[in-house]
Each structure stands twice: as structure tokens, then as C-alpha cells.
Amino acid sequence: MEGLFKQYEEETNLKSYILLDVSNSMNYGSGSITKFQYASYLAAALSFLMIQQRDAVGLAEYDTELRTYLPPRSVHSYLNVILSQLEKTEPSAQTDIGKNLHRVAERISRRGLIIVLSDLMDEPEQILSGLRHF
């Protein structure tokens, strides 16, 4: 009976979206690292892990506007695109998390993992409204 059943492991392709707050409040830090640097390192590490697993990852950077949108890709060379973007980004301006969550949600064609890297220094109701869009 044991030989009649084949074990099946589903291969899934996850689409992940990293939403990085690049507003001026992310420049705050204690010690030698700012919130923005910490969030950038985390975005880079997560991107690396996802691409290593052959999952697609994208990056959106926002302050009051959606400054950068890199759609999810799973090819190894795409990691360099994400890392280059993270390296050249400098925080500036205020933030509007809710509005930009809506903007990113409108660009997403199917469900995926949404990772928000932010200090959430914005109006709580606006943030919740944006999150509900997903």
C-alpha cells in the first residue's frame, strides 16, 4: 500500500511587496544607525531571501508621494536593481502613508505579501484606511 501513494509538495510562487517609508522622520536614530538605514538593511535582506527562494519581490518607496515603484520580479539580477535603488535613496519630506498604501494597492494585480517598513508617524485612521485596501 505504501508504494501506491506519492508525496506531493506544492511549489508556490509568492509575490512580495516591500513598502519603504522614505520620509524625513525615518532619519531619526539613536546611536550610529537611523530608522531609515535599519529599514533599508531589512528590505535588502528580505529581498535577498525571497529571490533566493525564487519568489518575486518588489519595492515601493514613498513619502508624500509614491517615489519609486519596482514591480515584483524573481530573477537573481533583480536584486541588484533593488539594492541600487535602496543605496541611492535619501529620506526627505513629510509622509502620507494612507494615500500611498492606496496607490500601491491599485497597482497590485493579485494577492501577495505586503511588508510595510515605516515608523508609522502619520494619522492612525489614514494608515488603517490604506491597509484595508489590501
Buried (B, 14 or more C-beta within 10 A) or exposed (E): EEEEEEEEEEEEEBBBBBBBBBBBBBBEEEEEEBBBBEBBEBBBEBBBEBBEEEBBBBBBBBBBEBBBBBBBBBEEEBBEBBBEBBEEBEBEBEBBBBBBBBBBBEEBEEEBBBBBBBBEBBEEEBBEBBBEEB
